[in-house]
Every structure is written in structure tokens, then in C-alpha cells.
Amino acid sequence: MNLDVRDLELLDALAGGGTLQQAADRLFVSQPALSQRLLRMEERLGTPVFDRVGRRLVPNQAGARLLPRASRILADLAAAEREVSEVARSGDRHIRVSTQCSTTVSWLTPVMREMRKARPDNAIRVVSASDDDLADALLTQLIDVAVLTKLTPAAAQVKLTHLMDDEMLAVVASEHRWATRKYVAGPDFATENLILYDGYDQSRPNAMPLPIPPGARPDRITIVPMLTELVVELVAAGEGVGVLPSWVIAPYLARGEVTAVRIGPRGDTRAWYAATRTDDERAHILDFVGRLVSHFADGRTG
């Protein structure tokens, strides 16, 4: 490494295009000492970072690449120090939660409210995990609790607590030919434009499997952002058919905006789990998962 934290602080102090004296005042060092530090840093890097314009230092091409990164690294270090200080002061009471479906916010918010009332010193944060592999994010300690239904190979290494089973339903316009059917099967999709959340985009890493019967071959698949209202509006307008969880589509069915049909004679159900690390026995994590379980045991899905 050719740079250390003091170099990053120097770069950050000069990011606004000021003078060495202004940077020295900000860092509480003498101007000659800071000048020597800058020269040594540029020697280690093998290139000047600033152009000298009178008394001012203006970032050159190398500096333009380096300075924003220096500021970000310092900000990340400061954030990490704050988190460590918080842990040292009051213990690790943070709960970082991630879900495989953004619509699960209707599940999470009531539990989060209950948790904050019972444990006001806890900090609950909903975070996103890259590539939707929540089990892997758990194992690498990026999150503390995952709410998931798709089980990747990494899921074998985490603790799974069953929350509920829901049913996937075909969603159609009220005048669609499926509207009066008891159920639809794989061949029925052959003439349909299937409208799905972008989480089902098969070009994405760890994409959700298509929520249709094995062997079904839709005529077309339209991928849209994860906005239930958008899927429902397209379906209601006759642009295609959707497949959505029963608890997600329930309010729209109650308002008569669309119609739902079972997939297969026995329906298409899936299980949802709260996943945690097998060695994570912290009381506030166990409490949070227990409250999720109770939420669904009471028959609530929102």
C-alpha cells in the first residue's frame, strides 16, 4: 500500500482546491510539514496528484480519480468507528434485516414496531443484499436476519425458522378467459404474455425460479420493476397475466380490480422462513425471530 490514513486525510483536506496553508490549518499541522508529506506521497505514487496554480493546488487527472475515493474511504472508516463505539458503549443491539421480496414490508413493519416498543435500545435496519443470495449474506455477516423463500445451497449452512406457507395465484383481468376456471395448468400459459417482477429475470444472478408449472412455456415474458400496482394495472388492462402471492394480491381482489385463479388442481404453495446464523444466539435476534413467528401464527400476513 502506497497510501495511509494520513495521506487520505491530506487528500480530503485539499479536495476543494484550496491552498496547503488552508489544509494545514484544517489538519492542525505546519504548512512546511504538510508540503513535505505531499511530496513524499506523490513520490510513492510515482506521479503528481495536483497542479500548482499560484498558491493553489488543483487536482490533475490522477488527483481527480484519487480524491473522491479518499473522501469515501475516510467516511467509511468514520462510520465503522461510530458503529464500534456504539457496540462498546451499549453492546451489539443492531438487527440488520433483508428480505427476498420488497412487498414483505407489510409483514415486517408491525413486528418492527412491536420490537421497538419492547426493546427501545435496539436499532432495526432493513438492508439490501447483493444478488439476492440472503443466506450467503448471513454467512458473511452482512445481515443478521433474512426473510426468504428461495433456498440456495448456502441455506444448508444457516438456521431456518418456518414462518408461513403462501399460495402463488395466476392473476388475470375479470374478462379474461381464465377468470371462470377453477385452476390453470402448464399448457394454458402457451398463449399468454406473463408479467413478472424483475426478481424473476433469468439473466440475473440467483434469479427466482419462474412461478409457473414445470414445462410451462409462456408465449412472452414481460419483466417489470417490483411494483405490485404496476403488475395489477397491466393485467387489468389486458396486457397479460401475472403470478403473485395470495397475501400480496388479496387487497386488489377485494376491490374487484382483477381475478385470481389457482395454479394446478392442488394449488402452488411455497414456504417462507426466517434465517439466522446457526451460532447467533443473541437475545435480541432470537426475540425478533420469535415475534415474526408469532405474527404469522396469529394468521396475519400483513
N, C-alpha and C positions, 0 to 999 in steps of 0.2 A: 504494500500500500504506500503510495507516494503522498497521501494526504492524511492529516489527523484532524481532530476536532478543532484545534486552534486555527488550522488553515481554513476549515469550513466557516468558522466564526469571522475570520478576516474577509473571506469572500462575501459572506452575508452582509457584513458591515459596509462593504464597497458596492453592493448590488445597485444602489441608487445612483451610481455615477458621481459620488462625492469625492472629496479630497482625502489624502492619507491622514491629515490632521483631524478631519471630522471622524474618520474611522477610529483613529487612536483615542479620541475623546470618548467615543462610544464604548470602546473596549477597555478604557482606563489603563492605557499603556502610553509610552512616549512615541512620538512620531518617528524618530530615528529607529527605534526598536521594531516598530511595525514595518517600516520600509525594508529593513534587513530581513524580516520574516517573509515579506512578499517576494523579495529577490530569491531567497532560498527555496521557496515553494515553486517558483517558476523554473528554477534550475532543475529541481527534481522532476517536474512535469516535462521538461525539455522544450518549453515554448512559453512566450509571454502570454499572459491572460488579459492584460489591459494595454491599451494605447495611451500614452501620456499626451494629453492635450492641455498645455499650460500646466496649471497645478492640479488639474482634474485627471482622474483615471476613468477611461471609457472602456467597457468590455469590448474586446475584439471577438473574432469568430469563435476562438476557443473559450473565451470567457462567457459568451452568450450561451454556450452549451453547458458550461460548468456551474454558473451562478444559480440558476433555478434549482438544480439538483442539490446544491449545497444548502439552500434555504429549506428545501423539503426534508432533507436528512436531519437537519437541526430541529425542525418542527416535530418529526417523528421521534427523535430522541427525547425531546421535551415532553411529548405525550407519554412515552414509555416511563419516564421518570415520575410523572404525575400518577400514573397507574400503580407503579411500585410503591410510591409514597402512601397512596390510599390503602394498599394491601397492608403495608407496615403499620399504618395507623389504626385501621379498623378490621383487618382481616379481609380475605377474598370473598366478598359478598356479591360479586357480579354474576349475572346469568346472561350468557350470550345465546340467543335462540335463533335458529334458522329453520325454514320450512321448505318443502318441495313445491308448494303451491301458495302463491300470494293471497289467494282467497281464504286461506286458513286464518287470516287476521280476525275473522269473526269468531273463531274459536279462542284465539289467544288473548284478545283484549279483555274479556271478562275474567279470565284466570289471572292475567297480569294485574288487574285492579284488585282482586282478592289478595294476591300475594303482597302487593304494596301496602295494603291495609294491615296485614298480619305481620309483615316484616318491612317496615318503612326504611330500614337502613340498607335494604337490598337495592341494587341497580340492575334492572332488566333491560336488555337491549336486543332488538331484532336486527340481525345482520344477514347479509347475503354471502353464500359460499360459492366459489367459482366452480363451474362445470356441473353444478347441481349434485355433486357427489358428497352428500352430507355426512355419510359415515366416515369417509376419508378426512373430511374437515374436523370431525370429532377426534379422530385418532391423532391428528397433528395439532390438536388443542386450539384450533381457530375458533371453535364454538363449544358450548357446554351441553346444549340440548338440541336435538334435531327432531322435527316432526316430519315423518316420511312414510311413504307407501311403497316406493320402488326400492327394492333391496339389491344393492350392488354386492360384489364379492366382499368388499370391505365390511359390510354389515355383519358378517360372521364373527367379527372381532369386537363388536360393541354389544351393549346390553339393550335389548328391545323390550319395551313395555307396551302391551296392546292397549290401544285407546278405543277403537271402534271399527266397525265394518260399514262401508257405504256402498251404494249401487250406482254403477255407471248407466246412464239412460241416453237413448237416442232422442234428440230434441228436434222437433220439426214445426213448421207453420201449421196452423189449425186446419188449413185446407189441403195439406199435403196428403198424398195417397197412403202414407203410413199412419195417419192420425187415428184411424179407427182399428188399427191392428193391435192384437194382444202382445205381439213381440215381433222383432225383425231378426233375420239371420244373416250370415255372411254374404250369400249371393245377392241379397237385397241392396247392398252398397255399390254394386257394379255400375249402376247408372247415376250415382249421386256425387255431388260435389261436397266433400267432407270438410267442414270448417272447424279448425282446431287451434288451441293456444300454441304460441311459438315454442313452448316447452316440449312439444311433440315433434319439432323439426328434426328429422332424422339425420340431418347434416351436422347437428350439434353434438359435441362430446357428451356422453352419458344421457342422451335424449330419452324421454319417457317412451316406452313402447306404445305403438298406436292403440287406442282404446276400442278396438273392433275385434270381432271374432277371428280366430285363426283362418287364414285362407281368403278372407275378405279382400277384395280389390276395388277400392273406390275409383270412379271414373276420373275424379280430380281431388286434390287435397289443397285447401287454402289455409295458409298459416297466418294468424293474426296475433297482435300483442295480447298479453294475458289480461284482457278486459272482458269480463263476462257480459257486460252490457253490449259490447260490440258484437260478440258472437250471437247473442239473442236477437239483436236488431237485424243482422244479416239473415239469420234463419227466418225470422218473422216476415222479412221482405221476400222470401222465396229464393234466396241466393244459394241455398244449400241446406245440409243437415248438420247438426252438431252432436257431440257426445260430451255430456257433463255429469258430474256427481249429483246424486239426488239432493243433497243438502244445499248445493250451490243453486240449482235450478228451481228449488221449491218456491221462493217468492214470486218468480216470474210465472210459474204455473198457477199460483193462487190468484194472480191478476189476470189470467187468461191470455197472456201475451203469446204463448207458444204451447205446444202439446208435447208430452214425453211418452216414449214407448220403451218397453223393456228390450234388452238385447239378449236374445236366446230365451227359450221357454223357462229356464230357471233363473234368469237374470245374470248380470255380470257384476259380482261383488269384489271388493278389494279391502284389505286390512290396512289400518293406519297405526303407526307406532310412535312412541316417544323413545328416542335413542340417546343413550348416555355412554360414557366410557365405563368399562367394567370395574375399574379401580377408583371411580369417583364416588365416594361415599359422603360427600359434604352434605350437611343437613339441609341447607337451603336449596340445593339441587334436587335432593330426594323429595323435599316438600313441594317444589314446583311441579315435578312429575306426578306426585300424588294428587295434586289439585287438578291437573289435566285429566287424570283417570277419573276422579270424582265428577268432573264436569260432564264427561260422556256417560258415566254410569247413571247420571240423573236424566239421561235421554236427550241432552241438549247437543245440538250440532251448530250452534251459533251463539 
